């Protein structure tokens, strides 16, 4: 999905020693569809390889209308789309068309350059009811030795993702290894991405195996070390400290993080790179039409911003 300005705001750390920073996402309305951006922010550009985190919706679309994110480019990153509700049709310049539904994972490696679009299907636009879309769009920066890797796309059905249940706590492992399980989605660096679903009174331990970690509270109220937090917030956890998350209400939260990236990254529009010059080249390539066209969506595109 194309990036949306402005940046989010940040808050001070809570009194709990386990929380390093609290980020309050900035809310943006794009044609009746709400987006909340938690990364990047002024005080925290990345958590592990995650350089971008948007909450999409939940938004109810009018009859006959839908999402229409026109073809746009990416370099130097992988996009990870995960839905809680609705569906999105992905098309890209490698020739892939795939429909993502709740619990599925779309992993698109941009590498040296890819263009894609995200739209609602005609069937979804004309449903009699339940035209809601909700989920998370995240970007994972690629390590320097993979920034120019060939573009590719992988779809993983919901049934392929491990689920771990313990009483009123359920964990769905989207990326990486944790909670005694491993996701089938291949990543380029040490990465953790998991969905936590907690009933009131349930708790889940988060160990310190991954150096950088953050908890995005999508909905509900949680307690960590005696401090109480409500959605929507990104809680950046202090490295090296295991914590326990306890739910006071029904909770949906996302754990993201992994190993620190191998150096800083520049981000401009939909481009991520360790080199400003490489981003300048991507700008020129998109403006000149040198990216490959999106299969089945060749007529429209998002122009390079001024």
SVG drawing of the C-alpha trace seen along z (x, -y; Angstrom):
<svg xmlns="http://www.w3.org/2000/svg" viewBox="-28 -19 53 44">
<polyline fill="none" stroke="black" stroke-width="0.4" points="0.0,0.0 1.2,-3.5 2.5,-5.5 0.3,-8.2 1.6,-11.3 1.8,-12.8 4.0,-11.0 2.5,-9.8 3.2,-11.5 5.1,-10.0 4.7,-9.8 7.0,-9.3 7.7,-5.9 5.3,-4.5 6.4,-4.1 7.1,-0.4 10.7,0.2 9.7,2.7 8.3,0.0 10.9,-2.2 8.5,-4.4 4.8,-4.7 3.8,-5.8 0.3,-7.2 -0.5,-6.8 -1.6,-9.7 -5.0,-9.2 -5.6,-10.0 -8.9,-9.8 -8.5,-8.7 -11.9,-9.0 -13.8,-7.6 -11.2,-5.0 -9.2,-5.5 -5.5,-4.7 -3.4,-5.0 0.4,-5.2 2.7,-4.0 6.0,-3.7 8.1,-5.5 8.1,-8.2 10.5,-10.9 11.9,-9.1 11.7,-5.6 12.3,-4.9 12.4,-1.1 11.8,1.9 14.0,4.7 13.5,4.8 10.0,3.1 10.2,-0.4 6.5,-1.0 3.3,0.0 -0.1,-1.2 -3.5,-0.1 -6.0,0.1 -9.6,-0.6 -11.8,0.8 -13.7,-0.9 -17.2,-0.2 -17.3,-0.9 -20.4,-2.1 -22.3,0.2 -20.6,0.2 -17.4,-1.3 -14.1,0.3 -10.4,-0.1 -8.6,-1.5 -4.9,-1.8 -3.6,-2.4 -0.3,-0.9 2.6,-2.4 6.3,-1.4 8.5,0.0 12.2,0.7 14.4,2.1 11.7,3.6 9.1,6.3 5.5,5.5 3.5,7.7 -0.3,7.5 -2.4,9.1 -6.2,8.7 -8.6,9.1 -11.7,8.4 -12.6,8.0 -10.5,8.8 -8.0,7.1 -7.0,8.2 -3.3,7.8 -1.8,7.5 1.9,6.8 4.5,6.4 5.8,9.9 2.4,11.1 0.9,12.2 -2.8,11.8 -3.9,12.9 -6.8,12.2 -5.9,11.9 -8.5,12.7 -8.5,12.6 -5.6,14.6 -3.7,15.0 -0.3,13.4 0.9,11.6 4.7,11.2 5.9,9.1 9.6,8.6 10.2,5.4 14.0,5.7 15.4,3.8 11.9,2.7 8.3,3.8 4.9,2.1 1.6,3.3 -2.0,2.3 -4.5,3.2 -8.2,3.0 -11.6,4.5 -13.2,7.1 -16.5,6.4 -18.1,9.0 -16.9,7.4 -18.1,3.9 -21.6,5.2 -22.1,7.4 -25.4,6.7 -23.6,6.2 -20.2,6.7 -18.1,4.5 -15.6,3.9 -11.8,3.8 -9.5,4.0 -5.9,5.1 -2.2,4.1 0.1,3.1 3.8,3.4 7.1,2.9 10.2,4.9 13.5,3.3 15.8,5.7 19.4,6.2 22.0,4.5 23.0,7.7 19.4,8.3 18.2,4.7 18.6,5.4 17.2,8.9 14.8,9.8 11.2,8.9 8.9,11.7 5.5,12.4 4.4,15.2 0.8,15.8 0.3,18.0 -3.2,19.2 -4.4,18.8 -4.3,22.6 -0.5,22.6 0.2,20.3 0.9,22.0 -1.5,21.3 -0.7,21.7 -3.5,21.8 -3.4,21.8 -6.6,21.1 -7.9,17.8 -4.8,16.9 -4.2,17.6 -1.1,16.7 -1.0,16.8 2.6,16.8 2.8,14.6 6.6,14.4 9.6,15.9 10.0,18.4 8.5,17.9 6.2,19.7 7.7,23.0 6.6,22.7 7.9,21.4 6.1,19.6 6.4,21.0 6.9,17.4 10.6,17.0 12.3,13.8 15.7,12.3 16.7,11.5 15.7,12.5 12.0,11.4 9.1,11.8 5.5,11.0 2.6,12.5 -1.0,11.8 -2.1,12.1 -5.8,12.7 -6.6,12.6 -9.8,13.1 -10.2,11.0 -7.8,12.3 -5.7,14.3 -2.0,13.5 0.9,14.3 4.6,14.1 6.9,12.3 10.5,13.4 13.6,11.4 14.9,13.7 14.5,11.0 16.6,7.9 14.0,5.3 10.3,5.8 7.2,3.7 3.6,4.5 0.9,2.8 -2.4,2.7 -5.1,2.9 -8.0,3.1 -8.7,3.8 -7.0,2.9 -3.9,4.6 -1.7,4.5 2.1,4.8 4.1,4.5 1.2,2.8 0.7,0.2 -2.5,0.1 -2.6,-0.6 -5.5,-1.0 -5.5,-0.7 -4.4,-2.0 -0.8,-2.4 2.6,-1.0 4.5,0.0 8.3,0.3 9.7,2.8 13.0,2.4 15.7,4.8 16.6,7.8 13.5,7.6 10.9,10.5 7.4,9.2 3.9,10.6 0.9,9.1 -2.4,9.5 -5.8,8.7 -8.3,6.7 -10.8,6.8 -10.8,8.8 -7.6,7.9 -6.1,8.1 -2.4,7.1 0.5,7.6 4.0,8.3 6.7,7.1 10.4,6.9 13.6,8.8 17.3,8.2 18.5,4.6 19.0,3.6 22.5,3.5 22.7,-0.3 20.2,-3.1 17.6,-3.3 16.3,-6.2 12.6,-6.2 10.9,-8.5 7.4,-7.8 7.3,-4.1 11.1,-3.7 13.4,-2.3 17.2,-2.1 20.5,-2.3 21.5,-4.8 19.9,-8.2 21.3,-8.0 19.4,-4.7 16.1,-6.4 16.8,-9.3 17.3,-6.7 14.0,-5.0 12.2,-8.4 13.6,-9.0 12.7,-5.5 9.1,-5.8 8.7,-9.3 10.1,-8.0 7.9,-4.9 10.8,-2.5 9.2,-0.2 7.3,2.8 3.6,2.5 1.2,4.1 -0.3,7.2 -4.1,6.7 -3.9,3.1 -1.9,1.3 -4.0,-1.8 -3.7,-3.8 -0.9,-4.7 0.0,-7.0 2.2,-9.8 5.5,-10.6 4.7,-13.1 6.0,-16.7"/>
</svg>
